[in-house]
Amino acid sequence: MIDLIGRNQPVNLVKLSGLLEVSRSAVTQSVRRLIKKDLVSFEFA
């Protein structure tokens, strides 16, 4: 997931969901875990 985020900038949760072919809620949960571990950051546009 981190690799996909890096290669597909700018990316949002909907686009990431499509790339991974999983639900938006699953992507949201995974991204929240990555944020807590300081592996990714999230910005509101």
QUITA-V382525 format. One record per residue. N is the residue number from 1. SS is DSSP state (H for helix, E for strand, C for the rest). PHI is phi in degrees with one decimal (none if undefined). D_LAST is the distance of its C-alpha to the last C-alpha in Angstrom with 2 decimals. Layout:
n->N ss->SS phi->PHI d_last->D_LAST
n->N ss->SS phi->PHI d_last->D_LAST
This chain:
n->1 ss->C phi->none d_last->20.93
n->2 ss->H phi->-61.3 d_last->19.96
n->3 ss->H phi->-62.5 d_last->21.59
n->4 ss->H phi->-62.7 d_last->19.74
n->5 ss->H phi->-61.3 d_last->16.33
n->6 ss->H phi->-65.8 d_last->17.68
n->7 ss->H phi->-84.7 d_last->19.20
n->8 ss->C phi->-122.6 d_last->16.48
n->9 ss->C phi->-77.6 d_last->13.52
n->10 ss->C phi->-76.2 d_last->10.83
n->11 ss->C phi->-131.0 d_last->11.37
n->12 ss->C phi->-118.7 d_last->10.11
n->13 ss->H phi->-65.4 d_last->12.64
n->14 ss->H phi->-66.8 d_last->14.24
n->15 ss->H phi->-63.6 d_last->14.95
n->16 ss->H phi->-63.1 d_last->16.22
n->17 ss->H phi->-60.4 d_last->18.34
n->18 ss->H phi->-66.9 d_last->19.89
n->19 ss->H phi->-64.8 d_last->20.66
n->20 ss->H phi->-89.3 d_last->22.32
n->21 ss->C phi->57.0 d_last->23.90
n->22 ss->C phi->-131.3 d_last->23.34
n->23 ss->C phi->-67.7 d_last->21.93
n->24 ss->H phi->-64.2 d_last->18.33
n->25 ss->H phi->-66.5 d_last->19.77
n->26 ss->H phi->-65.9 d_last->21.51
n->27 ss->H phi->-65.3 d_last->18.45
n->28 ss->H phi->-59.4 d_last->16.64
n->29 ss->H phi->-62.0 d_last->19.81
n->30 ss->H phi->-65.5 d_last->20.18
n->31 ss->H phi->-65.0 d_last->16.73
n->32 ss->H phi->-60.7 d_last->17.38
n->33 ss->H phi->-63.6 d_last->20.70
n->34 ss->H phi->-65.6 d_last->19.33
n->35 ss->H phi->-64.8 d_last->16.98
n->36 ss->H phi->-61.3 d_last->20.11
n->37 ss->C phi->-88.9 d_last->22.07
n->38 ss->C phi->57.8 d_last->19.61
n->39 ss->C phi->-94.5 d_last->19.61
n->40 ss->C phi->-139.8 d_last->15.88
n->41 ss->C phi->-122.6 d_last->12.79
n->42 ss->C phi->-123.1 d_last->9.67
n->43 ss->C phi->-123.9 d_last->6.24
n->44 ss->C phi->-86.7 d_last->3.78
n->45 ss->C phi->-94.2 d_last->0.00
